[in-house]
């Protein structure tokens, strides 16, 4: 099977996820900047963080499938598992925002990010197994340092929120910093896939 339907479906789901998240933002009752900050100040920040994560996954997914010519049932299910994890982001983002960064919602948000990272790793693994020993995706990923570091950031954030200053905000602050740090790491352009696409296009 070709990848076109999988990519189109994935693009549509990710677009819907972003739309749902922005609809969770509260409309200010007044018409001043202070009203916006009061009504949605924190909400805008949590929306921005989750928007960046969705953008990162869309970008990486788009690039990855430039190295995939055919998909099988295992790839389709692995892709659905990734979309399922990402579809939970509007809920976990809204809960974290509404709770004003209480411990449990922050931990659940981290678990959501961790599950999405694991699902993406599984999708990559399934594609590489389908492609075989000469997998162009395996060649492009190399040691995949970013992919291995991301779960460490998420786990560090989850454990910080659970164990450090549970009655205060220090652990939660560290957790959010870990989540933001992982996003920043992925926002920095990664040229591995681009180089592999150009290399295979000229082969």
Secondary structure, DSSP 8 states (H G I E B T S, - for coil): --SHHHHHHHHHHHHHHHHHHHHTS---SSSSHHHHHHHHHHHHHHHHHHHHHHHHHHHHHHHHGGG-----HHHHHHHHHHHHHHHTHHHHHHHHHHTTS-HHHHHHHHHHHHHHHHHHHHHHHHHHHHH-TT-HHHHHHTT-HHHHHHHHHHHHHHHHHHHS-TTSSHHHHHHHHHHHHHHHHHHS---HHHHHHHHHH--
